[in-house]
């Protein structure tokens, strides 16, 4: 039996959907914690993202 949830209480329609999402989310978090790949420093990511955003803006400016 599925138990309906109020949209005020949960973004999921049923308790089963909420439990399924919770299980998936916890598995994803554990996978990230167990990941042994080298970490990328926050500052490096920010520099790369700023460069990417600027290159997209430059291309958009040339197209117009």
TIMI-754480 format. One record per atom (N, C-alpha, C): residue in one letter; x, y, z; atom name; residue number from 1. Coordinates in Angstrom, 2 decimals, m for minus. Each point is the difference from the previous one (the first is absolute). Example, Ala and Ser with C-alpha at 12.3 -4.5 7.8 and 13.67 -1.06 7.14 Angstrom:
REM residues 2
> residu|xx|yy|zz|atome|num
> a|13.19|m5.69|7.80|N|1
> a|m0.89|1.19|0.00|CA|1
> a|0.90|1.20|0.00|C|1
> s|m0.35|1.05|m0.72|N|2
> s|0.82|1.19|0.06|CA|2
> s|m0.77|1.09|0.73|C|2
***
This chain:
REM residues 64
> residu|xx|yy|zz|atome|num
> x|0.84|m1.18|0.00|N|1
> x|m0.84|1.18|0.00|CA|1
> x|0.88|1.25|0.00|C|1
> x|m0.35|0.95|m0.82|N|2
> x|0.75|1.24|m0.03|CA|2
> x|m0.70|1.06|0.83|C|2
> x|0.80|0.69|0.76|N|3
> x|m0.52|1.06|0.85|CA|3
> x|0.29|1.34|m0.66|C|3
> x|m1.05|0.75|m0.29|N|4
> x|0.16|1.30|m0.64|CA|4
> x|0.58|0.99|0.99|C|4
> x|0.85|0.87|m0.51|N|5
> x|0.61|1.05|0.81|CA|5
> x|m0.52|1.36|m0.43|C|5
> x|m0.11|0.88|0.93|N|6
> x|m0.44|1.37|m0.29|CA|6
> x|1.12|0.74|m0.74|C|6
> x|m0.32|0.78|m1.03|N|7
> x|1.03|0.78|m0.69|CA|7
> x|0.63|1.06|0.90|C|7
> x|m0.66|0.31|1.10|N|8
> x|0.56|0.95|0.96|CA|8
> x|1.12|m0.67|0.79|C|8
> x|m0.12|m1.29|0.22|N|9
> x|0.95|m0.75|0.81|CA|9
> x|1.14|m0.57|m0.83|C|9
> x|m0.29|m0.42|m1.23|N|10
> x|0.99|m0.71|m0.80|CA|10
> x|m0.16|0.32|m1.48|C|10
> x|1.11|m0.04|m0.72|N|11
> x|m0.07|0.19|m1.44|CA|11
> x|m0.38|m1.30|m0.71|C|11
> x|m0.09|m1.10|0.74|N|12
> x|m0.35|m1.29|m0.56|CA|12
> x|m1.47|m0.30|0.23|C|12
> x|m0.58|m0.77|m0.90|N|13
> x|m1.42|m0.31|0.10|CA|13
> x|m0.29|m1.07|1.05|C|13
> x|0.96|m0.92|0.20|N|14
> x|m0.23|m1.10|0.94|CA|14
> x|1.21|m0.20|0.90|C|14
> x|m0.21|m0.68|1.11|N|15
> x|1.11|m0.34|0.90|CA|15
> x|0.99|m0.91|m0.71|C|15
> x|m0.49|m0.87|m0.88|N|16
> x|0.88|m0.90|m0.73|CA|16
> x|0.94|0.78|m0.92|C|16
> x|m0.52|1.02|m0.67|N|17
> x|0.85|0.83|m0.85|CA|17
> x|1.05|0.73|0.83|C|17
> x|m0.42|0.51|1.14|N|18
> x|0.94|0.70|0.89|CA|18
> x|1.08|m0.95|0.48|C|18
> x|m0.38|m1.21|0.40|N|19
> x|0.98|m0.97|0.49|CA|19
> x|0.95|m0.42|m1.12|C|19
> x|m0.53|m0.17|m1.20|N|20
> x|0.84|m0.38|m1.14|CA|20
> x|1.02|1.09|m0.31|C|20
> x|m0.44|1.25|0.00|N|21
> x|0.91|1.12|m0.25|CA|21
> x|1.05|0.09|1.10|C|21
> x|m0.42|m0.17|1.24|N|22
> x|0.92|0.07|1.13|CA|22
> x|1.09|m1.08|m0.14|C|22
> x|m0.40|m1.20|m0.38|N|23
> x|0.96|m1.10|m0.19|CA|23
> x|0.99|0.34|m1.11|C|23
> x|m0.52|0.51|m1.12|N|24
> x|0.86|0.38|m1.12|CA|24
> x|0.96|1.12|0.41|C|24
> x|m0.53|1.02|0.69|N|25
> x|0.82|1.14|0.40|CA|25
> x|1.12|m0.43|0.94|C|25
> x|m0.32|m0.82|0.98|N|26
> x|1.01|m0.48|0.93|CA|26
> x|1.09|m0.80|m0.70|C|26
> x|m0.40|m0.80|m1.00|N|27
> x|0.98|m0.77|m0.77|CA|27
> x|0.92|0.92|m0.80|C|27
> x|m0.57|1.07|m0.58|N|28
> x|0.82|0.96|m0.75|CA|28
> x|0.98|0.72|0.91|C|28
> x|m0.45|0.38|1.18|N|29
> x|0.89|0.67|0.96|CA|29
> x|1.12|m0.95|0.41|C|29
> x|m0.33|m1.25|0.29|N|30
> x|1.03|m0.96|0.39|CA|30
> x|0.99|m0.22|m1.13|C|30
> x|m0.50|m0.07|m1.23|N|31
> x|0.89|m0.17|m1.16|CA|31
> x|0.98|1.17|m0.09|C|31
> x|m0.50|1.20|0.23|N|32
> x|0.87|1.18|m0.03|CA|32
> x|1.03|m0.04|1.12|C|32
> x|m0.42|m0.42|1.18|N|33
> x|0.93|m0.08|1.13|CA|33
> x|1.07|m1.06|m0.23|C|33
> x|m0.37|m1.08|m0.66|N|34
> x|0.93|m1.10|m0.26|CA|34
> x|0.91|0.26|m1.20|C|34
> x|m0.29|1.02|m0.78|N|35
> x|0.76|0.30|m1.21|CA|35
> x|1.46|0.32|0.36|C|35
> x|0.91|m0.67|m0.68|N|36
> x|1.43|0.22|0.28|CA|36
> x|0.70|0.83|m1.08|C|36
> x|m0.77|0.49|m0.98|N|37
> x|0.59|0.85|m1.03|CA|37
> x|0.51|1.29|0.63|C|37
> x|1.03|0.60|m0.60|N|38
> x|0.53|1.25|0.56|CA|38
> x|m1.08|1.08|0.04|C|38
> x|0.02|0.77|1.05|N|39
> x|m0.97|1.08|0.16|CA|39
> x|0.48|1.22|m0.79|C|39
> x|m0.95|0.80|m0.45|N|40
> x|0.33|1.25|m0.69|CA|40
> x|m0.29|1.13|0.98|C|40
> x|0.98|0.84|0.28|N|41
> x|m0.22|1.10|0.93|CA|41
> x|m1.11|0.94|m0.49|C|41
> x|m0.76|0.52|0.93|N|42
> x|m1.11|0.90|m0.30|CA|42
> x|0.45|1.18|m0.85|C|42
> x|1.12|0.61|0.37|N|43
> x|0.49|1.17|m0.73|CA|43
> x|0.29|m0.34|m1.47|C|43
> x|0.53|m1.17|m0.26|N|44
> x|0.29|m0.42|m1.37|CA|44
> x|m1.30|m0.18|m0.79|C|44
> x|m0.98|m0.62|0.61|N|45
> x|m1.30|m0.18|m0.66|CA|45
> x|m0.61|1.35|m0.32|C|45
> x|0.06|0.94|0.94|N|46
> x|m0.58|1.32|m0.23|CA|46
> x|0.68|0.72|m1.15|C|46
> x|1.32|m0.08|m0.08|N|47
> x|0.73|0.63|m1.10|CA|47
> x|m0.43|m0.61|m1.33|C|47
> x|m0.08|m1.33|m0.05|N|48
> x|m0.39|m0.68|m1.23|CA|48
> x|m1.44|0.35|m0.40|C|48
> x|m0.89|0.10|0.96|N|49
> x|m1.39|0.33|m0.31|CA|49
> x|m0.14|1.44|m0.48|C|49
> x|0.75|0.91|0.62|N|50
> x|m0.04|1.40|m0.46|CA|50
> x|0.50|0.11|m1.44|C|50
> x|1.06|m0.75|m0.31|N|51
> x|0.53|0.00|m1.37|CA|51
> x|m1.03|m0.58|m0.97|C|51
> x|m0.65|m1.08|0.38|N|52
> x|m1.01|m0.61|m0.85|CA|52
> x|m1.17|0.96|m0.24|C|52
> x|m0.47|0.63|1.06|N|53
> x|m1.11|0.95|m0.13|CA|53
> x|0.40|1.16|m0.90|C|53
> x|1.20|0.51|0.19|N|54
> x|0.45|1.13|m0.83|CA|54
> x|0.13|m0.41|m1.46|C|54
> x|0.49|m1.20|m0.27|N|55
> x|0.13|m0.44|m1.39|CA|55
> x|m1.38|m0.15|m0.65|C|55
> x|m1.00|m0.45|0.76|N|56
> x|m1.36|m0.10|m0.53|CA|56
> x|m0.56|1.39|m0.27|C|56
> x|0.27|0.95|0.88|N|57
> x|m0.47|1.37|m0.21|CA|57
> x|0.67|0.61|m1.23|C|57
> x|1.30|m0.26|m0.15|N|58
> x|0.73|0.52|m1.16|CA|58
> x|m0.58|m0.55|m1.30|C|58
> x|m0.29|m1.30|m0.02|N|59
> x|m0.56|m0.62|m1.21|CA|59
> x|m1.38|0.55|m0.29|C|59
> x|m0.81|0.21|1.04|N|60
> x|m1.34|0.53|m0.19|CA|60
> x|0.08|1.43|m0.52|C|60
> x|0.97|0.77|0.48|N|61
> x|0.15|1.38|m0.44|CA|61
> x|0.41|0.09|m1.46|C|61
> x|0.79|m0.96|m0.48|N|62
> x|0.44|m0.01|m1.40|CA|62
> x|m1.11|m0.46|m0.94|C|62
> x|m0.92|m0.80|0.52|N|63
> x|m1.07|m0.54|m0.84|CA|63
> x|m1.06|1.06|m0.31|C|63
> x|m0.09|1.03|0.84|N|64
> x|m1.06|1.00|m0.18|CA|64
> x|0.38|1.10|m0.84|C|64
***
